[in-house]
Amino acid sequence: MTAYLLGNLLGRFVLSYALIWLVMFLMSRLSWRNAFRRSNHWGGLVATTTTFLIGLIAAQSNGAAP
């Protein structure tokens, strides 16, 4: 596994987590502590992983991912 591929995957996962955290932040009425608690719960982690995999599959089908 190259550093480029590892960075690409790690970056996609971090952005997926940030997107889910932002949704949780808005749902928890702008409380960042509740947003962290909800995004680190199993439901938030499943949503993060699902978002990551959907983005990875979409990029692979377009030929953008290595």
N, C-alpha and C positions, 0 to 999 in steps of 0.2 A: 504494500500500500504506500503510495507516494505521499509526500507532504501536501501536495496540491489537492489530492483527493481527500485526505484527512481534513484539511482546512475547509474544503467545500462542504463536506458532510457536517463538520462541527458548526460551521457558520449557519448552515440551513437549520440545524437543530436549535441553535441559540435564537435565531429569528423566529422560529416556530414558537419557542417558549415565550419570547417577548410579545408575540401576537396574542397568545392565550392569556398572558398576564395582563395585557391591556384590556382585553374583553372582561376578565375577572375584576379589574380595577373599576371599570365602568359599571359593572353589575353590582359591585359592593359599595356603591355610592361614594366613590373616590377615597376609599380607605385602603392605603397601600399595604397595611398589615393584613387585612382580610384578603386582599388580592394575593399576597404571597402564600397565605395559608391555604386558600382555595386552589391555587395553581400547583401547589406541591402535594395536594391530596391526590388520590388515585384517579379521580375523574379528570383533573387538570393534566395529569401526566399522560393519560390515555388520549386526551384531546391534543396534546402537544405531539405525541408520537403519530397520531393519525394525520395531523397537519403536515408533519415532516414527511411522512410516506407519500401523501398525495402530491406534495410539491416535488418530491424525488421522482415519482412515476411520471408526472407531467413533464419534467425536464428531460427525462430519459426518452419519452416518446417524441419530443421535439428535437432530440439530438443535441441538447445543450449541455448535458452532464457527461463527464468523461467515462 
